[in-house]
């Protein structure tokens, strides 16, 4: 029998809500979600000797909540194809609401808690939603955005002081079930918006088949055992866990902002829930290892940690290994549109022979992210920041491609590649290539190359490449160098317009301590280390902060930083 998401015609087994139905039948008593009520975290002593008690849901109870909520949503007037914005932090209501919408064939539109206020209206314009599911504070925020204020069905989550169309908590108690809606496999199941760091946000059109294919692809590289408990800081990975029946601990932190006590809370959750696996953003990955090493702690129960979303250096991996000596550490490289693209285990990454391992103060050109997933085809194209029109032949591909082993933009095609954007032809033209066989290729925007062992090395983003005196400079290597310097807290390497050079190469540094008297000495050290690595530096700028992406807090927002630097020069 075909897998979920791969049936012909409109079929219930194309609907990804069937993953929950299947798991409720197979593992009815298995815990699916564990979480901390906010008030419990606020009242905690912040002492690891004081256990944090979690609430939990088993799979059968979760499935029942989904069925009843789906019935309630239908009775409110939501039906197949309707869009509903879900703007809720990681919590059981988030996953109940999203799965219930999919069950009736409606389309959840996911806005993460890190979404910028200015993007909310643009996101609503793209999807013309019929419903908005969120908490009262967000309703008040949305009242100032006409595209959101005019949404007809408003469903509250949590305590309220005003009246709305319905409360999600009431819908969960509706004494009726809704059947699973038959859908075509290419029907939209979920729309998720990118951070918009390189422009306006665009909604990835995740079809039922695509979500199923992504689930199967992740299972190929991330195997779970019957005894595993996972703590993911990415909401989408929680959805994948629910589909796979993997017990999931919802982080008791605000994943949209970094807090000084985040590592302590996560460590306590790991102990209380006997977490064996963790899926972490680079900022939380590094924050956990740093906290453990500074306080003489470890994570002995962790058998696997997965991180991705921004470059991870060898130094980062070594530090986490010391904090979690028994854990496999996997670096997962992917994007909103393709997850996973490649993956590598720390042992392979650290054991690979390179100049970096042999020469002190040398950093390799890029980050080794392992082998490209077996379900993908890949090509590397010459640097081009403009849209690429449809290709008429294989010869047209050859005109675009770089020679083997040279750096180029990575493009991929395959079953778990998101093929388009919801109601956004412009985004499709910028990010996709349609070839002569009708195959849709995704332009990752990442520059990389394959080495002799077919391992992928990422050197930077196409929109952040620096063109200096007709030669390309890439940020990743330079920023790893900066991060190694003991006085650097954050570092960025970017280009600014220059009449003589084309672009001048600028190092931007946030130091661990604000000591202007040391800037001259620190600048000399930066120039010395960069010269040893053959990287030109035209300017060194010290700042109080560098703007980082609101999702991972791990990637520099180059456009914002570039604009701030140019304004400072006026």
KAURFEN-V73782 format. One record per residue. RES is the residue in one letter. PSI is psi in whole degrees, -180 to 180 (NA if undefined). D_LAST is the distance of its C-alpha to the last C-alpha in whole Angstrom. Layout:
res psi d_last
RES PSI D_LAST
RES PSI D_LAST
//
This chain:
res psi d_last
X 135 66
X 154 62
X 163 60
X 133 58
X 0 55
X 28 57
X 153 60
X 144 61
X -172 61
X 118 60
X 142 61
X -31 61
X 1 60
X -21 57
X 123 56
X -14 54
X -17 55
X -21 58
X -41 57
X -43 57
X -44 61
X -43 62
X -33 61
X -31 62
X -39 65
X -43 65
X 59 64
X -32 64
X -1 64
X 135 61
X 129 58
X -36 55
X 138 53
X 141 52
X 165 50
X 121 49
X 143 49
X -42 46
X -26 48
X -38 50
X -43 47
X -30 45
X -1 49
X 153 49
X -11 50
X 39 47
X 122 50
X -18 51
X -9 54
X 101 54
X 142 54
X 112 52
X 131 55
X 153 54
X 161 55
X 159 56
X 137 57
X 169 60
X -40 59
X -42 62
X -42 61
X -45 57
X -38 59
X -41 61
X -40 58
X -46 56
X -45 59
X -41 60
X -39 56
X -41 56
X -43 59
X -39 57
X -39 54
X -39 57
X -21 59
X -10 55
X 5 55
X 139 53
X -174 54
X 125 54
X -15 50
X 145 49
X 142 45
X 120 45
X 130 41
X 110 42
X 79 39
X 137 41
X 166 40
X 119 43
X 164 46
X -42 50
X -34 49
X -49 46
X -31 48
X -47 51
X -46 49
X -44 48
X -36 51
X -41 53
X -44 51
X -35 52
X -37 55
X 8 56
X 4 53
X 173 50
X 107 47
X 135 45
X 113 41
X 119 40
X 115 36
X 161 36
X -14 35
X -2 31
X 137 31
X 145 27
X -41 28
X -16 26
X -15 29
X -45 32
X -41 32
X -39 31
X -42 34
X -40 36
X -37 36
X -30 37
X -8 40
X 69 41
X 150 43
X -21 46
X 154 46
X 124 43
X 114 44
X -178 42
X 166 43
X -40 42
X -37 39
X -35 38
X -41 40
X -38 38
X -43 35
X -24 36
X -22 37
X -1 34
X 108 33
X -40 36
X -28 36
X -37 38
X -29 39
X 1 42
X 128 43
X -38 47
X 119 48
X 119 46
X 120 48
X 155 47
X 125 47
X -173 48
X 143 49
X 157 48
X -8 48
X 174 48
X 135 50
X 176 49
X -42 51
X 167 52
X 136 52
X -36 51
X -34 54
X -39 56
X -32 56
X -19 57
X 5 60
X 129 61
X 39 65
X 157 65
X 150 63
X 136 61
X 161 62
X 129 60
X 125 59
X 137 60
X 155 57
X 150 56
X -25 54
X 12 51
X 145 51
X 131 47
X -22 48
X 140 44
X 123 41
X 135 38
X 139 34
X 169 32
X -19 29
X 23 27
X -22 24
X 22 24
X -161 24
X 149 26
X 146 29
X 139 33
X 113 36
X 127 38
X 93 42
X 106 44
X 168 48
X -43 51
X -43 51
X -46 48
X -40 48
X -44 52
X -39 50
X -42 48
X -46 50
X -37 52
X -42 50
X -37 48
X -28 52
X -35 53
X -17 50
X 93 50
X 133 54
X 148 55
X 171 58
X -25 61
X -2 60
X 147 56
X 127 54
X 142 50
X 100 47
X 138 44
X 0 40
X 123 40
X -38 42
X -32 43
X -30 44
X -40 46
X -42 48
X -40 49
X -44 51
X -41 52
X -33 53
X -2 55
X 28 56
X 122 54
X 132 54
X 130 51
X 120 49
X 127 46
X 137 44
X 31 44
X 167 40
X 104 37
X -10 36
X -7 33
X 148 32
X 133 32
X 150 35
X -29 36
X 2 39
X -48 39
X -38 41
X -42 44
X -46 44
X -41 44
X -41 47
X -39 49
X -40 49
X -42 50
X -46 53
X -37 54
X 5 54
X 52 55
X 132 52
X -21 53
X 147 50
X 137 46
X 109 43
X 144 40
X 158 36
X -37 35
X -42 33
X -35 37
X -52 39
X -35 37
X -40 37
X -47 41
X -40 41
X -45 39
X -44 41
X -46 44
X -35 44
X -27 42
X 12 45
X 33 48
X 170 49
X 173 49
X 72 50
X -26 53
X -6 54
X 120 51
X -20 53
X 137 50
X 138 46
X 135 44
X 161 40
X 175 37
X -16 34
X 161 32
X 137 33
X 126 35
X 168 36
X -38 39
X -41 38
X -43 38
X -41 41
X -42 43
X -43 42
X -35 43
X -39 46
X -34 47
X -27 46
X 74 48
X -23 51
X -3 53
X 139 51
X 143 50
X 119 46
X 131 45
X 119 41
X 122 41
X 128 39
X -165 38
X 177 36
X -39 37
X -22 38
X 113 40
X 115 42
X 161 43
X -46 42
X 164 43
X 155 44
X 143 45
X 148 47
X -40 45
X -43 48
X -41 48
X -42 44
X -28 45
X -14 48
X 130 46
X 138 47
X 167 43
X -34 42
X -39 40
X -16 43
X -27 44
X 119 41
X 144 40
X 16 36
X 141 36
X 135 35
X 159 36
X 92 34
X -178 34
X 130 36
X 115 39
X 13 40
X -158 44
X 143 46
X 140 45
X 142 47
X -19 50
X 5 50
X 148 47
X 150 47
X 154 44
X 162 42
X 124 39
X 154 37
X 149 34
X 120 31
X 119 30
X 0 27
X 160 29
X 149 32
X 119 36
X 167 39
X 144 42
X 136 44
X -14 47
X 170 49
X -30 49
X -35 48
X -36 44
X -46 44
X -31 44
X -26 42
X -26 39
X 151 40
X 161 39
X 158 42
X 140 44
X -5 42
X 157 38
X 132 35
X 173 35
X 128 34
X 127 37
X 144 39
X 155 42
X 149 45
X 178 47
X -38 49
X 32 46
X 123 43
X 124 42
X -21 43
X -176 41
X 147 38
X 116 40
X 43 39
X 82 36
X -32 37
X -44 33
X -38 33
X -45 36
X -35 35
X -35 32
X -4 34
X 154 38
X 129 40
X 122 43
X -177 45
X -13 49
X 6 51
X 6 49
X 135 47
X 121 44
X 141 42
X 129 39
X 110 35
X -24 34
X -2 31
X 139 32
X 131 32
X -177 35
X 163 38
X 138 42
X -171 44
X -24 47
X 15 48
X 27 47
X 143 44
X 128 41
X 123 38
X 129 34
X -12 31
X -177 28
X 146 27
X -33 27
X -5 24
X 3 22
X 140 24
X 126 22
X 103 23
X 119 22
X 41 24
X 3 26
X 151 27
X 137 27
X 141 26
X 142 26
X -33 25
X -51 28
X -46 30
X -39 27
X -29 26
X -41 30
X -46 29
X -44 27
X -28 29
X -21 32
X 133 30
X -23 32
X -3 29
X 123 27
X -46 27
X 150 25
X 149 23
X 150 21
X 119 21
X 169 18
X 144 17
X 146 13
X 140 13
X 132 14
X -32 16
X -40 19
X -15 19
X -63 19
X 140 17
X 146 17
X 124 18
X 128 17
X 127 19
X 130 18
X 136 20
X 119 22
X 161 24
X -29 28
X 144 27
X 91 24
X 92 25
X -31 22
X -20 25
X -8 26
X -42 22
X -44 23
X -43 26
X -41 25
X -42 23
X -41 26
X -40 28
X -48 26
X -37 25
X -49 29
X -39 30
X -40 28
X -39 29
X -32 33
X 3 32
X 26 31
X 119 27
X 145 24
X 120 21
X -34 18
X 149 16
X 125 17
X 128 15
X 133 17
X 164 17
X -28 19
X 160 19
X 128 19
X 130 20
X 158 23
X 142 26
X -10 28
X -57 31
X -18 31
X 32 29
X -14 29
X 133 26
X 136 23
X 88 21
X -40 19
X -43 17
X -46 16
X -43 15
X -43 13
X -41 11
X -40 10
X -40 9
X -37 7
X -34 5
X -20 6
X -15 4
X NA 0
//
